[in-house]
């Protein structure tokens, strides 16, 4: 079982192969320190993210919501983006729909 650890800007991303051909990536969020974002990708996508080339992120993750793709572009999670540019983070329920897993809801 392969494990992953790479950076996107200042954000560390960890991953582990969870099933045949699938990888669960885990990302911490500074706005919600009790939460982790879990993103499931294929092994090919995880390999491409771990060893970036001149490939656009939209080519690697074409069906991923833009809010999550931003993590791999700028290293900012959706809640961090909202706090910086949107006037404050939304509700935990809003972020749960994007893969946030809260330890203490």
Contact map, one row per residue, 1 for C-alpha under 8 A:
111000000000000110000000000000000000000000000000000000000000000000000000000000000000000000000000000000000
111100000000000110000000000000000000000000000000000000000000000000000000000000000000000000000000000000000
111110000000011110000000000000000000000000000000000000000000000000000000000000000000000000000000000000000
011111000000111100000000000000000000000000000100010000000000000000000000000000000000000000000000000000000
001111100001111000000000000000000000000000000000010000000000000000000000000000000000000000000000000000000
000111110001110000000000000000000000000000000000010000000000000000000000000000000000000000000000000000000
000011111111100000000000000000000000000000000000000000000000000000000000000000000000000000000000000000000
000001111111100000000000000000000000000000000000000000000000000000000011111000000000000000000000000000000
000000111110000000000000000000000000000000000000000000000000000000000000111000000000000000000000000000000
000000111111000000000000000000000000000000000000000000000000000000000000001000000000000000000000000000000
000000111111100000000000001100000000000000000000000000000000000000000010001100000000000000000000000000000
000011110111110000000000001100000000000000000000000000000000000000000000000000000000000000000000000000000
000111110011111000000000111100000000000000000000000000000000000000000000000000000000000000000000000000000
001111000001111100000000111000000000000000000000000000000000000000000000000000000000000000000000000000000
001110000000111110000011110000000000000000000000000000000000000000000000000000000000000000000000000000000
111100000000011111000011100000000000000000000000000000000000000000000000000000000000000000000000000000000
111000000000001111111111000000000000000000100000000000000000000000000000000000000000000000000000000000000
000000000000000111111111000000000000000000000000000000000000000000000000000000000000000000000000000000000
000000000000000011111110000000000000000000000000000000000000000000000000000000000000000000000000000000000
000000000000000011111100000000000000000000000000000000000000000000000000000000000000000000000000000000000
000000000000000011111110000000000000000001110000000000000000000000000000000000000000000000000000000000000
000000000000000011111111000000000000000111100000000000000000000000000000000000000000000000000000000000000
000000000000001111101111100000000000000111100100000000000000000000000000000000000000000000000000000000000
000000000000001111000111110000000000011110000000000000000000000000000000000000000000000000000000000000000
000000000000111100000011111000000000111110000000000000000000000000000000000000000000000000000000000000000
000000000000111000000001111100000001111000000000000000000000000000000000000000000000000000000000000000000
000000000011110000000000111110000001110000000000000000000000000000000000000000000000000000000000000000000
000000000011100000000000011111001011100000000000000000000000000000000000000000000000000000000000000000000
000000000000000000000000001111111011100000000000000000000000000000000000000010110000000000000000000000000
000000000000000000000000000111111000000000000000000000000000000000000000000000010000000000000000000000000
000000000000000000000000000011111000000000000000000000000000000000000000000000110010000010000000000000000
000000000000000000000000000011111110000000000000000000000000000000000000000000100000000000000000000000000
000000000000000000000000000111111111000000000000000000000000000000000000000000000000000000000000000000000
000000000000000000000000000000011111000000000000000000000000000000000000000000000000000000000000000001110
000000000000000000000000000110011111100000000000000000000000000000000000000000000000000000000000000111100
000000000000000000000000011110001111110000000000000000000000000000000000000000000000000000000000000111000
000000000000000000000000111110000011111000000000000000000000000000000000000000000000000000000000011110000
000000000000000000000001111000000001111100000000000000000000000000000000000000000000000000000000001110000
000000000000000000000001110000000000111110000000000000000000000000000000000000000000000000000000001000000
000000000000000000000111100000000000011111000000000000000000000000000000000000000000000000000000000000000
000000000000000000000111100000000000001111101100000000000000000000000000000000000000000000000000000000000
000000000000000000001110000000000000000111111100000000000000000000000000000000000000000000000000000000000
000000000000000010001110000000000000000011111110000000000000000000000000000000000000000000000000000000000
000000000000000000001000000000000000000001111111000000000000000000000000000000000000000000000000000000000
000000000000000000000000000000000000000011111111100000000001100000000000000000000000000000000000000000000
000100000000000000000010000000000000000011111111110000000000000000000000000000000000000000000000000000000
000000000000000000000000000000000000000000111111111000000000000000000000000000000000000000000000000000000
000000000000000000000000000000000000000000011111111110000001000000000000000000000000000000000000000000000
000000000000000000000000000000000000000000001111111100000001000000000001000000000000000000000000000000000
000111000000000000000000000000000000000000000111111100000000000000000000000000000000000000000000000000000
000000000000000000000000000000000000000000000011111110000000000000000000000000000000000000000000000000000
000000000000000000000000000000000000000000000001111111100000000000000000000000000000000000000000000000000
000000000000000000000000000000000000000000000001001111100000000000000000000000000000000000000000000000000
000000000000000000000000000000000000000000000000000111110000000000000000000000000000000000000000000000000
000000000000000000000000000000000000000000000000000111111011000000000000000000000000000000000000000000000
000000000000000000000000000000000000000000000000000001111111000000000000000000000000000000000000000000000
000000000000000000000000000000000000000000000000000000111111110000001001100000000000000000000000000000000
000000000000000000000000000000000000000000000000000000011111110000001000000000000000000000000000000000000
000000000000000000000000000000000000000000000000000000111111110000000000000000000000000000000000000000000
000000000000000000000000000000000000000000001001100000111111110000000000000000000000000000000000000000000
000000000000000000000000000000000000000000001000000000001111111100001000000000000000000000000000000000000
000000000000000000000000000000000000000000000000000000001111111100000000000000000000000000000000000000000
000000000000000000000000000000000000000000000000000000000000111110000000000000000000000000000000000000000
000000000000000000000000000000000000000000000000000000000000111111011000000000000000000000000000000000000
000000000000000000000000000000000000000000000000000000000000001111111000000000000000000000000000000000000
000000000000000000000000000000000000000000000000000000000000000111111100000000000000000000000000000000000
000000000000000000000000000000000000000000000000000000000000000011111110000011000000000000000000000000000
000000000000000000000000000000000000000000000000000000000000000111111111000011000000000000000000010000000
000000000000000000000000000000000000000000000000000000001100100111111111100000000000000000000000000000000
000000000000000000000000000000000000000000000000000000000000000001111111111111000000000000000000000000000
000000010010000000000000000000000000000000000000000000000000000000111111111111000000000000000000000000000
000000010000000000000000000000000000000000000000100000001000000000011111111100000000000000000000000000000
000000011000000000000000000000000000000000000000000000001000000000001111111100000000000000000000000000000
000000011000000000000000000000000000000000000000000000000000000000000111111100000000000000000000000000000
000000011110000000000000000000000000000000000000000000000000000000000111111110000000000000000000000000000
000000000010000000000000000000000000000000000000000000000000000000000111111111011000000000000000000000000
000000000000000000000000000010000000000000000000000000000000000000110110001111111000000000000000000000000
000000000000000000000000000000000000000000000000000000000000000000110110000111111100000000000010000000000
000000000000000000000000000010110000000000000000000000000000000000000000000011111110000111000010000000000
000000000000000000000000000011100000000000000000000000000000000000000000000111111111000010000000000000000
000000000000000000000000000000000000000000000000000000000000000000000000000111111111110000000000000000000
000000000000000000000000000000000000000000000000000000000000000000000000000001111111111111000000000000000
000000000000000000000000000000100000000000000000000000000000000000000000000000111111111110000000000000000
000000000000000000000000000000000000000000000000000000000000000000000000000000011111111100000000000000000
000000000000000000000000000000000000000000000000000000000000000000000000000000001111111100000000000000000
000000000000000000000000000000000000000000000000000000000000000000000000000000001111111110000000000000000
000000000000000000000000000000000000000000000000000000000000000000000000000000000111111110000000000000000
000000000000000000000000000000000000000000000000000000000000000000000000000000100111111111000000000000000
000000000000000000000000000000100000000000000000000000000000000000000000000000110110011111100000000000000
000000000000000000000000000000000000000000000000000000000000000000000000000000100100000111110110000000000
000000000000000000000000000000000000000000000000000000000000000000000000000000000000000011111110000000000
000000000000000000000000000000000000000000000000000000000000000000000000000000000000000001111111000001001
000000000000000000000000000000000000000000000000000000000000000000000000000000000000000000111111100000000
000000000000000000000000000000000000000000000000000000000000000000000000000000000000000001111111110000000
000000000000000000000000000000000000000000000000000000000000000000000000000001100000000001111111111100000
000000000000000000000000000000000000000000000000000000000000000000000000000000000000000000011111111111000
000000000000000000000000000000000000000000000000000000000000000000000000000000000000000000001111111100000
000000000000000000000000000000000000100000000000000000000000000000010000000000000000000000000111111100000
000000000000000000000000000000000000111000000000000000000000000000000000000000000000000000000011111110000
000000000000000000000000000000000011110000000000000000000000000000000000000000000000000000000011111111000
000000000000000000000000000000000011110000000000000000000000000000000000000000000000000000000001001111100
000000000000000000000000000000000111000000000000000000000000000000000000000000000000000000010001000111111
000000000000000000000000000000000110000000000000000000000000000000000000000000000000000000000000000011111
000000000000000000000000000000000100000000000000000000000000000000000000000000000000000000000000000001111
000000000000000000000000000000000000000000000000000000000000000000000000000000000000000000010000000001111
